[in-house]
Amino acid sequence: MPASSSAPAEPTGARAAVPALAGRAASVGASPVREILALTARPEVISFAGGLPAPELFDGAGMAAAFRAVMEEQAPTALQYSTTEGSPALRAATAERVSGRGLPTGADDLLITTGSQQGLTLLAAALIEPGDVVLVEDPCYLAALQVFGFAGARIVAVPCDEDGPDPDALDEIVARERPKLFYCVPTFQNPTGRTMTAERRRAVADVAARRGLWIVEDDPYGELRYEGEPVPWISSCEAAADRTVLLSSYSKIMAPGLRIGWLRAPRALLRACVIAKQASDLHTPTVNQLAAARYLQDRDLDAHLATVRAAYGERRDTMLAGLADALPEGSTWNRPEGGMFLWARLPAGSDATALLGKVIEYDVAYVPGAPFFAGAPDAAALRLCFVTSAPDEIREGLARLGRALKG
């Protein structure tokens, strides 16, 4: 009999190890905010931790009517695959809203995304090679740090003050690091609630024009203003018009469960993001897009927003009025003109992360500020969301926070 050429059989019962996870999956941690939300899911907890719009202010009747009309009149289309770019009706309605806020925009300038968070992921796929430098504000929106980390970017923090990024520091860092992009939330920033001044916005656009840099401008909160005057988008600065991306979402002004966001970008980059989206999810759910478009057609979103702004402004003022009694002597905090968050700092030497376990025992919660920093973290900082709870709940939550921190 001829000799067998087959490989020796593995010992019975032997099992090889499964291949390892990708390095990026092992190196990028879970969101601390999401972890805290899991800890505070008990109904008795008053949470200032999550960035959750107030559910009682959703226009449930209006959304139900929009979905009902779509299913009664357009069911074959609503239940079918759609184009990657997004529903023409929704893109047209969105372009009209963006143009009405001072940035001339056509439907073909926009890509509908599955939440503005997907817009960040698509931009990372289209722009970032492993090892590229990405600049961010310090502190920065936490999920953006996750996206850029997953893309393999080296993240560098730009020093900021209450008016936004330091333009001289930004210019110096761009010259030294040669980054691919600068990511920022100029209006009612997450986590700090601050708003970048018009002068700083022009300076950022000037640096991008002189040094060669993409600007990614994230604006999920811009329509939630309670005082002061609107500040033009960086995207409206002519100097950087060819290198500015604007992201936003209907999550904070309509309903986050729709997962409808949008991305406005120069044509070549927009096309690259469309291709990246085809590889991701083909398209944002058709029925949700058509319902959002129908809602914009049949309902007065601006009138609804006026109601939301009035309620949120009252909640912000309630929280501001109670912080002096809730936080230890020597604490500081800001007064955001809009958005969902304010930023506080406990006395020097405090550790907001270490204190959180004790605070949760009092059935109240916040988010420690340290994870939001790409640079050296500020252990004493914390973020408070003031929109989710009604004024009476805010007062009770602050009373609990005061007992926890001062007890």
C-alpha positions as CSV (number, residue, x, y, z in Angstrom):
1,M,0.0,0.0,0.0
2,P,1.4,3.5,-0.9
3,A,2.4,5.8,1.9
4,S,-0.1,8.3,2.9
5,S,0.7,12.0,2.0
6,S,-1.9,13.4,4.4
7,A,-0.9,15.4,7.5
8,P,-0.9,13.6,10.8
9,A,-4.3,13.7,12.4
10,E,-4.8,16.0,15.4
11,P,-5.1,14.2,18.7
12,T,-8.7,13.5,19.5
13,G,-10.3,16.3,21.5
14,A,-7.6,18.9,20.8
15,R,-8.9,22.5,20.3
16,A,-6.9,25.4,18.8
17,A,-7.3,28.9,20.1
18,V,-9.6,31.2,18.1
19,P,-7.9,34.1,16.4
20,A,-7.4,37.2,18.5
21,L,-9.6,40.3,18.2
22,A,-8.3,43.2,16.1
23,G,-5.8,45.3,18.0
24,R,-8.2,48.3,17.8
25,A,-10.9,46.4,19.5
26,A,-8.7,45.6,22.4
27,S,-7.2,49.1,22.7
28,V,-10.4,51.2,22.6
29,G,-12.4,50.9,25.8
30,A,-16.2,51.0,26.3
31,S,-17.8,54.4,26.9
32,P,-17.8,55.2,30.6
33,V,-21.1,57.1,30.0
34,R,-22.8,53.9,28.8
35,E,-21.3,52.0,31.7
36,I,-22.7,54.6,34.2
37,L,-26.1,54.5,32.5
38,A,-26.2,50.8,33.1
39,L,-25.5,51.3,36.8
40,T,-28.2,54.0,37.1
41,A,-31.0,52.2,35.2
42,R,-32.9,51.7,38.5
43,P,-36.1,53.9,38.4
44,E,-35.3,55.4,41.8
45,V,-32.0,57.0,40.5
46,I,-32.2,60.6,39.4
47,S,-29.5,60.6,36.7
48,F,-27.7,63.7,35.5
49,A,-25.3,61.4,33.7
50,G,-26.8,60.6,30.3
51,G,-27.4,63.1,27.5
52,L,-31.0,62.0,27.1
53,P,-33.7,64.4,25.8
54,A,-36.8,64.6,28.0
55,P,-39.1,61.8,26.8
56,E,-42.3,63.6,28.0
57,L,-41.5,66.4,25.5
58,F,-41.4,64.1,22.4
59,D,-44.2,64.9,20.0
60,G,-45.5,61.3,20.1
61,A,-48.8,62.1,18.5
62,G,-47.1,64.0,15.7
63,M,-44.6,61.2,15.0
64,A,-47.4,58.6,15.2
65,A,-49.3,60.5,12.6
66,A,-46.3,60.8,10.3
67,F,-45.6,57.1,10.5
68,R,-49.3,56.3,9.9
69,A,-49.4,58.5,6.9
70,V,-46.3,57.0,5.4
71,M,-47.5,53.4,5.9
72,E,-51.0,54.2,4.5
73,E,-49.8,56.1,1.5
74,Q,-46.2,54.9,0.8
75,A,-45.9,51.4,2.3
76,P,-44.2,49.8,-0.8
77,T,-41.6,52.5,-0.8
78,A,-41.2,52.8,2.9
79,L,-40.6,49.0,3.3
80,Q,-38.2,48.8,0.4
81,Y,-34.4,49.3,0.1
82,S,-33.5,52.9,-0.6
83,T,-30.6,55.0,-2.0
84,T,-27.5,55.3,0.1
85,E,-27.5,59.1,0.0
86,G,-30.9,59.2,1.7
87,S,-34.5,60.1,0.9
88,P,-34.8,63.0,-1.6
89,A,-37.6,64.5,0.4
90,L,-35.7,64.4,3.7
91,R,-32.6,65.8,2.1
92,A,-34.5,68.6,0.5
93,A,-36.3,69.5,3.8
94,T,-33.0,69.3,5.7
95,A,-31.3,71.5,3.1
96,E,-34.0,74.1,3.5
97,R,-33.6,74.1,7.3
98,V,-29.8,74.5,7.0
99,S,-30.1,77.2,4.4
100,G,-32.6,79.0,6.7
101,R,-30.0,79.0,9.4
102,G,-27.5,80.9,7.2
103,L,-25.6,78.3,5.3
104,P,-26.8,78.0,1.6
105,T,-27.2,74.2,1.1
106,G,-28.8,72.0,-1.6
107,A,-30.1,68.5,-1.2
108,D,-27.1,67.1,-3.1
109,D,-24.8,68.6,-0.5
110,L,-26.1,66.2,2.1
111,L,-25.8,62.6,3.1
112,I,-28.5,61.2,5.5
113,T,-26.8,59.1,8.2
114,T,-27.9,56.7,10.9
115,G,-27.5,59.3,13.6
116,S,-24.8,61.9,13.4
117,Q,-22.6,59.4,15.2
118,Q,-22.4,57.4,12.0
119,G,-21.3,60.5,10.2
120,L,-18.2,60.6,12.4
121,T,-17.5,56.9,11.6
122,L,-17.9,57.5,7.9
123,L,-15.5,60.5,8.0
124,A,-13.0,58.4,9.9
125,A,-13.2,55.7,7.2
126,A,-12.9,58.2,4.4
127,L,-10.1,60.4,5.8
128,I,-8.0,58.6,8.4
129,E,-5.2,56.2,7.9
130,P,-3.7,54.4,10.9
131,G,-1.2,56.7,12.5
132,D,-2.7,59.9,11.2
133,V,-3.0,62.7,13.7
134,V,-6.4,64.0,14.7
135,L,-6.8,67.1,16.8
136,V,-9.7,67.5,19.3
137,E,-10.8,70.0,21.8
138,D,-9.8,69.3,25.4
139,P,-12.1,68.0,26.8
140,C,-13.9,66.4,23.9
141,Y,-17.1,64.5,23.1
142,L,-16.3,61.0,24.3
143,A,-17.7,58.9,21.4
144,A,-15.6,60.9,19.0
145,L,-12.5,59.8,20.9
146,Q,-13.8,56.2,20.4
147,V,-14.3,56.6,16.7
148,F,-10.9,58.1,16.1
149,G,-9.3,55.5,18.3
150,F,-10.9,52.7,16.3
151,A,-9.6,54.3,13.1
152,G,-6.0,54.0,14.5
153,A,-5.5,57.8,14.8
154,R,-3.1,59.4,17.1
155,I,-5.3,61.9,19.0
156,V,-3.8,65.2,20.1
157,A,-5.6,67.7,22.4
158,V,-5.9,71.4,21.7
159,P,-5.9,73.6,24.8
160,C,-9.2,75.4,25.3
161,D,-10.7,78.0,27.6
162,E,-14.2,79.3,28.1
163,D,-14.2,80.7,24.5
164,G,-13.1,77.6,22.8
165,P,-9.7,76.4,21.4
166,D,-6.7,78.7,21.8
167,P,-6.0,79.8,18.2
168,D,-2.2,80.3,18.7
169,A,-1.9,76.8,20.3
170,L,-4.0,75.3,17.4
171,D,-1.7,76.9,14.9
172,E,1.4,75.7,16.6
173,I,0.1,72.2,17.0
174,V,-1.0,72.0,13.3
175,A,2.5,73.2,12.2
176,R,4.2,70.6,14.4
177,E,1.9,67.6,14.1
178,R,0.6,67.9,10.5
179,P,-2.8,66.5,11.5
180,K,-5.5,65.3,9.1
181,L,-8.4,67.0,10.8
182,F,-9.6,69.0,13.7
183,Y,-12.8,67.8,15.4
184,C,-14.9,70.3,17.4
185,V,-18.4,70.9,18.8
186,P,-18.5,74.7,18.6
187,T,-22.0,75.3,20.0
188,F,-23.0,74.2,23.5
189,Q,-20.2,71.7,23.5
190,N,-20.4,68.2,24.9
191,P,-19.2,67.9,27.7
192,T,-18.6,71.5,28.8
193,G,-21.6,73.3,27.4
194,R,-19.4,76.2,26.2
195,T,-19.8,78.0,22.9
196,M,-16.9,79.0,20.7
197,T,-16.9,82.7,20.0
198,A,-17.3,84.0,16.4
199,E,-13.7,85.4,16.6
200,R,-12.4,81.9,17.5
201,R,-14.4,80.3,14.7
202,R,-12.8,82.6,12.2
203,A,-9.4,81.9,13.6
204,V,-9.9,78.1,13.3
205,A,-11.0,78.6,9.7
206,D,-7.9,80.7,9.0
207,V,-5.6,78.1,10.5
208,A,-7.3,75.4,8.4
209,A,-6.9,77.5,5.2
210,R,-3.2,78.4,5.8
211,R,-2.0,75.1,7.1
212,G,-4.1,72.6,5.2
213,L,-6.5,70.9,7.5
214,W,-10.0,69.4,7.5
215,I,-12.4,70.9,10.1
216,V,-15.2,68.5,11.3
217,E,-17.9,70.7,12.9
218,D,-20.4,68.7,15.0
219,D,-23.6,70.6,15.8
220,P,-26.2,68.4,17.5
221,Y,-27.3,71.1,20.0
222,G,-27.3,74.4,18.0
223,E,-31.0,74.7,17.9
224,L,-31.3,74.4,21.7
225,R,-30.5,78.0,22.6
226,Y,-32.1,79.6,25.7
227,E,-30.4,83.0,25.7
228,G,-28.0,85.0,23.6
229,E,-27.6,85.3,19.9
230,P,-26.7,82.5,17.4
231,V,-23.1,82.3,16.2
232,P,-22.5,81.5,12.6
233,W,-21.1,78.0,11.8
234,I,-17.4,77.6,11.0
235,S,-18.7,76.1,7.8
236,S,-20.0,79.5,6.7
237,C,-16.4,81.0,6.9
238,E,-15.4,81.4,3.2
239,A,-11.8,80.8,4.0
240,A,-12.5,77.2,4.9
241,A,-15.5,76.4,2.8
242,D,-13.7,73.7,0.8
243,R,-12.4,71.9,3.9
244,T,-15.2,72.0,6.4
245,V,-17.6,69.2,7.2
246,L,-20.8,69.9,9.1
247,L,-22.6,67.2,11.1
248,S,-25.9,67.4,12.8
249,S,-28.9,65.3,13.9
250,Y,-32.6,65.2,14.4
251,S,-32.0,63.3,17.7
252,K,-32.1,66.3,20.0
253,I,-34.9,68.2,18.2
254,M,-37.2,65.5,17.0
255,A,-36.5,62.0,18.5
256,P,-33.2,60.1,19.1
257,G,-34.9,56.8,18.4
258,L,-35.3,57.7,14.8
259,R,-31.5,57.6,14.4
260,I,-31.6,60.3,11.7
261,G,-28.5,62.5,11.2
262,W,-26.9,64.3,8.3
263,L,-23.5,65.2,6.9
264,R,-22.7,68.2,4.7
265,A,-19.3,68.1,3.0
266,P,-17.5,69.1,-0.2
267,R,-18.5,66.9,-3.1
268,A,-15.4,64.6,-3.3
269,L,-15.5,63.9,0.5
270,L,-19.2,63.4,0.4
271,R,-18.9,60.8,-2.3
272,A,-16.2,59.0,-0.3
273,C,-18.6,59.0,2.7
274,V,-21.4,57.6,0.5
275,I,-19.1,54.7,-0.5
276,A,-18.2,54.1,3.2
277,K,-21.8,54.0,4.1
278,Q,-22.6,51.5,1.4
279,A,-20.0,49.2,3.0
280,S,-21.5,49.9,6.5
281,D,-25.3,49.7,6.3
282,L,-26.3,50.4,2.7
283,H,-28.7,53.1,3.8
284,T,-30.5,54.6,6.8
285,P,-33.9,52.9,7.4
286,T,-36.3,54.0,4.7
287,V,-39.4,54.1,6.8
288,N,-37.7,56.4,9.5
289,Q,-36.5,58.8,6.8
290,L,-39.9,59.0,5.2
291,A,-41.6,59.5,8.5
292,A,-39.1,62.3,9.4
293,A,-39.7,64.0,6.1
294,R,-43.5,63.7,6.5
295,Y,-43.2,65.1,10.0
296,L,-41.3,68.1,8.6
297,Q,-44.0,68.6,6.0
298,D,-47.1,68.3,8.2
299,R,-45.9,69.6,11.5
300,D,-44.3,72.9,12.7
301,L,-41.0,71.7,14.1
302,D,-40.0,75.2,15.1
303,A,-43.1,75.6,17.2
304,H,-42.3,72.3,18.9
305,L,-38.8,73.4,19.5
306,A,-40.0,76.6,21.1
307,T,-41.8,74.4,23.7
308,V,-38.7,72.3,24.2
309,R,-36.5,75.3,24.6
310,A,-38.7,76.9,27.2
311,A,-38.8,73.7,29.2
312,Y,-35.1,73.1,28.9
313,G,-34.2,76.7,29.8
314,E,-36.3,76.4,33.0
315,R,-34.5,73.1,33.8
316,R,-31.1,74.7,33.3
317,D,-32.0,77.6,35.5
318,T,-33.3,75.2,38.2
319,M,-30.0,73.3,38.2
320,L,-27.9,76.5,38.3
321,A,-29.9,77.8,41.2
322,G,-29.3,74.7,43.2
323,L,-25.6,74.0,42.6
324,A,-24.2,76.3,45.3
325,D,-26.0,74.1,47.9
326,A,-25.3,70.8,46.2
327,L,-21.5,71.1,45.5
328,P,-18.8,71.6,48.2
329,E,-17.5,75.0,48.9
330,G,-14.8,75.9,46.4
331,S,-16.5,74.3,43.5
332,T,-17.0,76.2,40.2
333,W,-19.3,75.8,37.3
334,N,-20.3,77.5,34.1
335,R,-23.6,78.9,32.7
336,P,-24.2,77.5,29.2
337,E,-26.4,79.6,26.9
338,G,-28.0,76.4,25.5
339,G,-27.6,72.7,24.9
340,M,-27.9,69.9,27.5
341,F,-24.9,70.1,29.7
342,L,-23.0,72.2,32.2
343,W,-19.5,71.6,33.5
344,A,-18.5,71.7,37.1
345,R,-15.3,71.4,39.0
346,L,-15.0,70.2,42.6
347,P,-12.4,71.7,44.9
348,A,-8.8,71.1,44.1
349,G,-7.7,67.6,45.1
350,S,-11.1,66.1,44.6
351,D,-11.6,63.0,42.4
352,A,-15.0,62.9,40.8
353,T,-14.5,59.4,39.5
354,A,-13.7,58.0,43.0
355,L,-16.7,59.9,44.5
356,L,-19.2,58.5,42.0
357,G,-19.6,55.2,43.8
358,K,-20.6,57.0,47.0
359,V,-22.9,59.4,45.0
360,I,-24.8,56.5,43.4
361,E,-25.5,55.1,46.8
362,Y,-27.7,58.2,47.3
363,D,-29.6,57.4,44.1
364,V,-28.2,60.2,42.0
365,A,-25.5,60.2,39.3
366,Y,-23.2,62.4,37.2
367,V,-20.5,61.7,34.7
368,P,-16.9,62.2,35.8
369,G,-15.0,64.6,33.6
370,A,-11.7,62.7,33.3
371,P,-12.6,60.3,30.4
372,F,-13.4,63.3,28.2
373,F,-9.8,64.5,28.1
374,A,-7.4,63.4,25.3
375,G,-4.7,65.3,27.2
376,A,-4.0,65.3,30.9
377,P,-7.4,64.6,32.7
378,D,-8.9,66.9,35.2
379,A,-9.9,64.6,38.0
380,A,-12.1,67.2,39.8
381,A,-14.3,67.8,36.7
382,L,-17.8,66.4,36.2
383,R,-20.6,66.8,33.6
384,L,-24.2,67.4,34.6
385,C,-27.1,66.9,32.1
386,F,-30.0,69.2,33.0
387,V,-32.6,68.4,30.4
388,T,-33.7,64.9,31.2
389,S,-35.4,65.5,34.6
390,A,-38.2,67.9,35.5
391,P,-37.5,70.9,37.8
392,D,-38.8,69.1,40.9
393,E,-36.6,66.1,40.1
394,I,-33.6,68.3,39.6
395,R,-34.1,69.9,43.0
396,E,-34.4,66.5,44.6
397,G,-31.4,65.1,42.7
398,L,-29.3,68.1,43.8
399,A,-30.3,67.6,47.4
400,R,-29.2,64.0,47.2
401,L,-25.9,65.1,45.5
402,G,-25.3,67.6,48.3
403,R,-25.8,65.0,51.0
404,A,-23.5,62.6,49.2
405,L,-20.7,65.1,48.6
406,K,-20.9,66.8,51.9
407,G,-21.8,63.9,54.1
